[in-house]
């Protein structure tokens, strides 16, 4: 059974940094694309970043380009999201996800079939 678990959320001041981690387990972990999404209360889930199984390809949402960096360590089955220059509008629940079988990298929610429980990120102004 495939599973992903996020951690690392918390409270940070605007302009600060935070790193989220996502540990994946189960079959196809080492060859699946991974992604991060975020969602505010009453809002749709928004694409943040994605990375291919090899780590050679990445994609970012427009609102986080140049500030966030996604990376992965396949030896640890872990994906990271380094968030720099955080803004109050970055406050959301952040979700890690694994792309559906056969997808190297994906940016749409429907392309992911395994989701974590989410971790809260709060940015104070």
Buried (B, 14 or more C-beta within 10 A) or exposed (E): EBEBBBBBBEEBEBEEEBEBBBBBEEEBBEEBBBBBBBBEEEEEBBBBBBBBBEBEEBBBBEBBEEBBBBBBEBEEBBBBBBBBEBBEEBBBBBBBBBBBEEBBBBBEBEBBEBBBEBBEBBBEE
